[in-house]
Amino acid sequence: MRMHIDAESWAYKVPFRVSRGAESALDVVVVTLTDTDGRVGRGEAAGVDYDGETIALLRAQLEAVRPAIEQGVSAGGGRAALDFTSLATLLPAGGARNAVDCALWDLTAKQRRTTAWQLAGIPDPRPLTTSMTLGIDTDAAVAAGARRYAGWPLIKVKVDGERHVDAIRLVRAACLGARLIVDPNQAWSCDLLNRLAPELKSLGVVLIEQPVPRGEDETLRGYRGSIRLAADESVADRAGLAAVKDLYQVVNVKLDKTGGLTEALALARDARALGLQVMVGCMAGTSLAMAPGMVVGQMAEFVDLDGPLLHSEDREHGIAYDRGLMRLPSPLLWG
């Protein structure tokens, strides 16, 4: 097997701002695996920026395991074809493993003449309805963005510690029929959450993502609101479930956090077994990153896979969106 690594940059339509800062483009790595018969699998990852992952780091991690990936390694250390179990022994959870894992899913589907959906035990995948994300911006820009998506059923609004409920009011005024998700990206305290929750509820907010900083999740035992809370930064993979299962009602599963589709599916299934709901999210990548996310999305109550809509361009054979409805990806793209 051969592995090729590309670094790419995808410009946003407008600078994308969250509580941690703003970016004008998203940098990603793309891993291409080619077997001895010329079959190709691809996977894209942006990494987890708040954990210090950069494109340079992802490339270095991938280069360090190139011999094992290209020559094959088994979980016991002997020579064998690369598989999903052995991959987890080579790379930690994060963007590097995500790119290889998703490429391996794509390649394995082609080798077995089936689909990634069938490999995942999902014989009849359905189109999904994703949220559309509005970043932190001026009142005029938030209102204008909300008007552009007035007919969409699910809108996600990024907020911080200062700009929050005013932005939600602007979005509600323009999107009368939409359900709203609020994402502070760890910028709130539980006290602020409690103060805002009643009005957010009246404005039609159905979910709040990661309101408090990772590591301060225990403060949520004092949460008195009725809006469901989703753990995002506080849960990377299955190892993080035990600490949050009594504090949140939803887990946001992102392939860049879990280290690929393999662990993402396992995390989603374990979360549901604990009585938690599932959200599938993204790091704002192209359709190549959204396609494997749609596999996890088949078992999710909330879908946030709008990455391609935030960028000026998308990949060839990209996923088609219609007012939030995501069509299943073309086999020419992935899976």
RODO-2510 file (C-alpha; in nm, 4 decimals, decimal comma):
residues 335
     n   res          X          Y          Z
     1     m     0,0000     0,0000     0,0000
     2     r     0,1148     0,3552    -0,0685
     3     m     0,0185     0,6616     0,1382
     4     h     0,0197     1,0138    -0,0039
     5     i    -0,0266     1,3209     0,2182
     6     d    -0,1467     1,6586     0,0911
     7     a    -0,1909     1,9843     0,2818
     8     e    -0,4663     2,2136     0,1532
     9     s    -0,6273     2,5451     0,2480
    10     w    -0,9954     2,6187     0,1868
    11     a    -1,1031     2,9833     0,2091
    12     y    -1,4181     3,0802     0,3988
    13     k    -1,6768     3,2986     0,2272
    14     v    -1,6372     3,5427     0,5149
    15     p    -1,4015     3,5187     0,8154
    16     f    -1,5434     3,2594     1,0534
    17     r    -1,5422     3,3697     1,4159
    18     v    -1,6049     3,1676     1,7319
    19     s    -1,5252     3,2496     2,0947
    20     r    -1,1626     3,1336     2,0458
    21     g    -1,0959     3,3703     1,7521
    22     a    -1,1480     3,4125     1,3768
    23     e    -1,0077     3,2412     1,0668
    24     s    -1,0180     3,3328     0,6981
    25     a    -0,9489     2,9769     0,5773
    26     l    -0,9410     2,6185     0,7012
    27     d    -0,6234     2,4149     0,6592
    28     v    -0,6632     2,0393     0,6185
    29     v    -0,4610     1,7294     0,5424
    30     v    -0,5799     1,4753     0,2874
    31     v    -0,4507     1,1189     0,3046
    32     t    -0,4721     0,9022    -0,0047
    33     l    -0,4180     0,5272     0,0282
    34     t    -0,3527     0,3263    -0,2887
    35     d    -0,3418    -0,0530    -0,2833
    36     t    -0,1407    -0,2784    -0,5133
    37     d    -0,4349    -0,3044    -0,7553
    38     g    -0,4566     0,0729    -0,7931
    39     r    -0,7694     0,1204    -0,5834
    40     v    -0,7745     0,4501    -0,3964
    41     g    -0,9236     0,5668    -0,0664
    42     r    -0,9225     0,9247     0,0637
    43     g    -0,9731     1,0903     0,4007
    44     e    -0,9642     1,4540     0,5119
    45     a    -0,8909     1,6016     0,8552
    46     a    -0,8457     1,9472     1,0024
    47     g    -0,7314     1,8347     1,3453
    48     v    -0,8376     1,9636     1,6869
    49     d    -0,7035     2,3187     1,7116
    50     y    -0,7885     2,3698     2,0793
    51     d    -0,5745     2,0665     2,1611
    52     g    -0,2809     2,2176     1,9759
    53     e    -0,3119     2,0138     1,6576
    54     t    -0,1674     2,1901     1,3542
    55     i    -0,1245     2,0723     0,9970
    56     a     0,2505     2,0465     1,0578
    57     l     0,1884     1,8227     1,3596
    58     l    -0,0567     1,6018     1,1695
    59     r     0,1896     1,5594     0,8843
    60     a     0,4677     1,4727     1,1273
    61     q     0,2497     1,2117     1,2994
    62     l     0,1586     1,0582     0,9660
    63     e     0,5166     1,0490     0,8410
    64     a     0,6243     0,8784     1,1633
    65     v     0,3946     0,5834     1,0951
    66     r     0,4302     0,5760     0,7173
    67     p     0,6382     0,2527     0,7148
    68     a     0,3858     0,0700     0,9320
    69     i     0,0936     0,1882     0,7198
    70     e     0,2555     0,1132     0,3857
    71     q     0,4091    -0,2209     0,4869
    72     g     0,1213    -0,3333     0,7069
    73     v     0,1253    -0,4008     1,0789
    74     s    -0,0980    -0,6145     1,2979
    75     a    -0,2165    -0,5341     1,6495
    76     g     0,0441    -0,7821     1,7749
    77     g     0,3257    -0,6128     1,5894
    78     g     0,3660    -0,8627     1,3018
    79     r     0,3254    -0,8037     0,9312
    80     a    -0,0379    -0,7961     0,8123
    81     a    -0,2703    -0,5870     0,6028
    82     l    -0,3516    -0,2567     0,7722
    83     d    -0,6942    -0,2680     0,9355
    84     f    -0,8982    -0,0441     1,1648
    85     t    -0,7820    -0,2189     1,4831
    86     s    -0,4137    -0,1965     1,4019
    87     l    -0,4516     0,1676     1,2960
    88     a    -0,5707     0,2547     1,6475
    89     t    -0,2428     0,1153     1,7849
    90     l    -0,0372     0,3372     1,5545
    91     l    -0,1925     0,6807     1,6070
    92     p    -0,3715     0,8533     1,8957
    93     a    -0,7223     0,9929     1,8636
    94     g    -0,7102     1,3132     1,6603
    95     g    -0,6810     1,4476     1,3103
    96     a    -0,3984     1,2300     1,1796
    97     r    -0,5749     0,9052     1,2613
    98     n    -0,9018     1,0484     1,1311
    99     a    -0,7546     1,1117     0,7858
   100     v    -0,6100     0,7590     0,7590
   101     d    -0,9147     0,5893     0,9118
   102     c    -1,1578     0,7553     0,6688
   103     a    -0,9278     0,6784     0,3752
   104     l    -0,9194     0,3162     0,4885
   105     w    -1,3003     0,3013     0,5029
   106     d    -1,3155     0,4386     0,1477
   107     l    -1,0530     0,1953     0,0229
   108     t    -1,2012    -0,1058     0,2037
   109     a    -1,5438    -0,0385     0,0517
   110     k    -1,3882    -0,0443    -0,2955
   111     q    -1,1857    -0,3564    -0,2230
   112     r    -1,4950    -0,5413    -0,1027
   113     r    -1,7150    -0,3967    -0,3790
   114     t    -1,9624    -0,2586    -0,1311
   115     t    -2,0286     0,0771     0,0409
   116     a    -1,9108     0,2348     0,3626
   117     w    -2,2740     0,2313     0,4729
   118     q    -2,2912    -0,1466     0,4373
   119     l    -1,9600    -0,1859     0,6187
   120     a    -2,1030     0,0190     0,9064
   121     g    -2,4158    -0,1959     0,9257
   122     i    -2,6404     0,0761     0,7806
   123     p    -2,8008    -0,0796     0,4706
   124     d    -3,0483     0,2002     0,3999
   125     p    -2,8884     0,5401     0,4689
   126     r    -3,1123     0,8442     0,4482
   127     p    -3,0519     1,2092     0,3613
   128     l    -2,9861     1,4242     0,6679
   129     t    -3,0946     1,7721     0,7751
   130     t    -2,8004     1,9758     0,8977
   131     s    -2,7885     2,2992     1,0883
   132     m    -2,6433     2,6115     0,9260
   133     t    -2,3870     2,7917     1,1408
   134     l    -2,3714     3,1676     1,1936
   135     g    -2,0431     3,2888     1,3394
   136     i    -1,9905     3,5697     1,5892
   137     d    -2,0219     3,9035     1,4102
   138     t    -2,1788     4,2480     1,4245
   139     d    -2,5532     4,2786     1,4725
   140     a    -2,5954     4,3796     1,1092
   141     a    -2,3931     4,0823     0,9837
   142     v    -2,5722     3,8323     1,2095
   143     a    -2,9132     3,9649     1,1012
   144     a    -2,8130     3,9534     0,7337
   145     g    -2,6839     3,5978     0,7716
   146     a    -3,0042     3,4914     0,9431
   147     r    -3,2142     3,6379     0,6607
   148     r    -3,0158     3,4337     0,4067
   149     y    -3,1209     3,1158     0,5855
   150     a    -3,4719     3,2188     0,6858
   151     g    -3,6281     2,9051     0,5391
   152     w    -3,3874     2,6578     0,6942
   153     p    -3,5214     2,4311     0,9718
   154     l    -3,2136     2,4330     1,2008
   155     i    -2,9779     2,7240     1,2701
   156     k    -2,6692     2,7154     1,4918
   157     v    -2,5466     3,0425     1,6419
   158     k    -2,1948     3,0934     1,7736
   159     v    -2,1776     3,3207     2,0791
   160     d    -1,9312     3,4207     2,3500
   161     g    -1,9385     3,5626     2,7011
   162     e    -2,0488     3,9105     2,5928
   163     r    -2,2470     3,8616     2,2718
   164     h    -2,5126     3,6009     2,3278
   165     v    -2,8851     3,6559     2,3780
   166     d    -2,8955     3,9685     2,1580
   167     a    -2,7627     3,7635     1,8669
   168     i    -3,0228     3,4926     1,9314
   169     r    -3,3004     3,7520     1,9239
   170     l    -3,1791     3,8738     1,5841
   171     v    -3,1728     3,5220     1,4444
   172     r    -3,5154     3,4397     1,5843
   173     a    -3,6634     3,7524     1,4257
   174     a    -3,5420     3,6430     1,0821
   175     c    -3,5887     3,2654     1,1172
   176     l    -3,9331     3,2320     1,2684
   177     g    -3,9777     2,8598     1,2027
   178     a    -3,6276     2,7326     1,2777
   179     r    -3,5052     2,5396     1,5770
   180     l    -3,1962     2,7061     1,7218
   181     i    -2,8714     2,5665     1,8606
   182     v    -2,6439     2,7925     2,0657
   183     d    -2,2705     2,7258     2,0837
   184     p    -2,0632     2,9303     2,3333
   185     n    -1,7522     2,7122     2,2752
   186     q    -1,6733     2,7008     2,6508
   187     a    -1,7168     3,0777     2,6990
   188     w    -1,9873     3,0750     2,9691
   189     s    -2,0114     2,9957     3,3370
   190     c    -2,2936     2,7913     3,4859
   191     d    -2,4218     3,1109     3,6497
   192     l    -2,4479     3,2873     3,3130
   193     l    -2,6090     2,9776     3,1633
   194     n    -2,8756     2,9798     3,4334
   195     r    -2,9437     3,3501     3,3805
   196     l    -2,9808     3,3143     3,0037
   197     a    -3,1619     2,9801     2,9858
   198     p    -3,5200     3,1031     3,0428
   199     e    -3,5060     3,3572     2,7611
   200     l    -3,3192     3,1199     2,5324
   201     k    -3,5960     2,8680     2,5884
   202     s    -3,8587     3,1269     2,4958
   203     l    -3,6624     3,2078     2,1782
   204     g    -3,6817     2,8488     2,0575
   205     v    -3,3338     2,7261     2,1505
   206     v    -3,3383     2,3457     2,1628
   207     l    -2,9721     2,2733     2,2401
   208     i    -2,6727     2,4465     2,3992
   209     e    -2,3284     2,3111     2,3134
   210     q    -2,0459     2,3056     2,5672
   211     p    -2,1408     2,6163     2,7651
   212     v    -1,8606     2,5887     3,0246
   213     p    -1,4869     2,5271     2,9832
   214     r    -1,3632     2,1723     2,9579
   215     g    -1,2578     2,0702     3,3063
   216     e    -1,5323     2,2753     3,4698
   217     d    -1,8129     2,0404     3,3687
   218     e    -1,8926     1,9535     3,7307
   219     t    -2,0288     2,3075     3,7761
   220     l    -2,3194     2,2013     3,5542
   221     r    -2,4640     2,0094     3,8474
   222     g    -2,6017     2,3525     3,9368
   223     y    -2,7766     2,3951     3,6002
   224     r    -3,1466     2,4682     3,6517
   225     g    -3,2655     2,5096     3,2924
   226     s    -3,4583     2,2682     3,0735
   227     i    -3,2690     2,3116     2,7443
   228     r    -3,0560     2,0090     2,6654
   229     l    -2,6784     2,0476     2,6904
   230     a    -2,4308     1,8873     2,4506
   231     a    -2,0775     1,7904     2,5493
   232     d    -1,8325     1,8844     2,2765
   233     e    -1,4793     1,9764     2,3817
   234     s    -1,5210     1,7682     2,6984
   235     v    -1,5610     1,4382     2,5090
   236     a    -1,3151     1,3239     2,2439
   237     d    -1,3846     0,9505     2,2388
   238     r    -1,5385     0,6738     2,4486
   239     a    -1,2887     0,7282     2,7290
   240     g    -1,4500     1,0620     2,8093
   241     l    -1,8089     0,9422     2,8370
   242     a    -1,8087     0,8363     3,2019
   243     a    -1,7149     1,1828     3,3275
   244     v    -1,9994     1,3641     3,1503
   245     k    -2,2869     1,1183     3,1281
   246     d    -2,4668     1,2722     3,4264
   247     l    -2,3962     1,6347     3,3287
   248     y    -2,5000     1,6472     2,9623
   249     q    -2,7880     1,4979     2,7686
   250     v    -2,6210     1,4967     2,4258
   251     v    -2,2705     1,4086     2,3021
   252     n    -2,1241     1,5868     1,9999
   253     v    -1,9328     1,3279     1,7980
   254     k    -1,6662     1,4727     1,5663
   255     l    -1,4376     1,2519     1,3619
   256     d    -1,1385     1,4809     1,4122
   257     k    -1,1752     1,4301     1,7883
   258     t    -1,2390     1,0556     1,7838
   259     g    -0,9674     0,9742     1,5347
   260     g    -1,1955     0,8677     1,2534
   261     l    -1,5194     0,6965     1,1641
   262     t    -1,4345     0,3717     1,3456
   263     e    -1,4192     0,5289     1,6920
   264     a    -1,6947     0,7798     1,6076
   265     l    -1,9415     0,4975     1,5456
   266     a    -1,8344     0,3245     1,8668
   267     l    -1,8716     0,6487     2,0644
   268     a    -2,2173     0,7143     1,9222
   269     r    -2,3336     0,3623     2,0055
   270     d    -2,1952     0,3756     2,3602
   271     a    -2,3522     0,7172     2,4176
   272     r    -2,6910     0,5880     2,3105
   273     a    -2,6502     0,2832     2,5332
   274     l    -2,6086     0,5254     2,8266
   275     g    -2,9322     0,7025     2,7358
   276     l    -2,7602     1,0038     2,5795
   277     q    -2,8597     1,1592     2,2492
   278     v    -2,6069     1,2044     1,9693
   279     m    -2,5008     1,5071     1,7704
   280     v    -2,2595     1,4711     1,4816
   281     g    -2,0430     1,7767     1,4213
   282     c    -1,7471     1,8815     1,2114
   283     m    -1,4431     2,1073     1,1974
   284     a    -1,5853     2,2948     0,8951
   285     g    -1,4178     2,0811     0,6291
   286     t    -1,5099     2,0024     0,2702
   287     s    -1,7546     1,7391     0,1478
   288     l    -1,4773     1,4803     0,1764
   289     a    -1,4875     1,5282     0,5557
   290     m    -1,8681     1,5497     0,5728
   291     a    -1,9313     1,2201     0,3891
   292     p    -1,8046     0,9877     0,6673
   293     g    -1,9764     1,2166     0,9174
   294     m    -2,3039     1,1311     0,7433
   295     v    -2,2515     0,7667     0,8406
   296     v    -2,2531     0,8635     1,2094
   297     g    -2,5377     1,1033     1,1354
   298     q    -2,7658     0,8082     1,0675
   299     m    -2,7885     0,7562     1,4448
   300     a    -2,7889     1,1243     1,5477
   301     e    -3,0692     1,3496     1,6703
   302     f    -2,8727     1,6619     1,5747
   303     v    -2,6586     1,7051     1,2630
   304     d    -2,4061     1,9855     1,2136
   305     l    -2,2278     1,9023     0,8882
   306     d    -2,2487     2,2358     0,7074
   307     g    -1,8750     2,2770     0,6463
   308     p    -1,8879     2,3024     0,2654
   309     l    -2,1479     2,5798     0,2860
   310     l    -1,9053     2,7989     0,4807
   311     h    -1,6346     2,7824     0,2133
   312     s    -1,5940     2,9669    -0,1154
   313     e    -1,5456     2,6363    -0,2999
   314     d    -1,5990     2,2659    -0,2438
   315     r    -1,4544     1,9492    -0,3925
   316     e    -1,5587     1,7959    -0,7210
   317     h    -1,8601     1,5687    -0,6717
   318     g    -1,9398     1,7529    -0,3481
   319     i    -2,2464     1,6826    -0,1369
   320     a    -2,5643     1,8603    -0,2536
   321     y    -2,7455     2,0741     0,0049
   322     d    -3,1014     2,2056    -0,0262
   323     r    -3,2096     2,4303     0,2633
   324     g    -3,0233     2,2092     0,5035
   325     l    -3,1148     1,8755     0,3481
   326     m    -2,7961     1,6831     0,2681
   327     r    -2,8131     1,4368    -0,0167
   328     l    -2,6105     1,1183     0,0208
   329     p    -2,2575     1,1600    -0,1163
   330     s    -2,1685     1,0455    -0,4653
   331     p    -1,9605     0,7260    -0,4828
   332     l    -1,7143     0,9381    -0,6823
   333     l    -1,6516     1,1423    -0,3662
   334     w    -1,6163     0,8832    -0,0891
   335     g    -1,7472     0,5566     0,0482
***
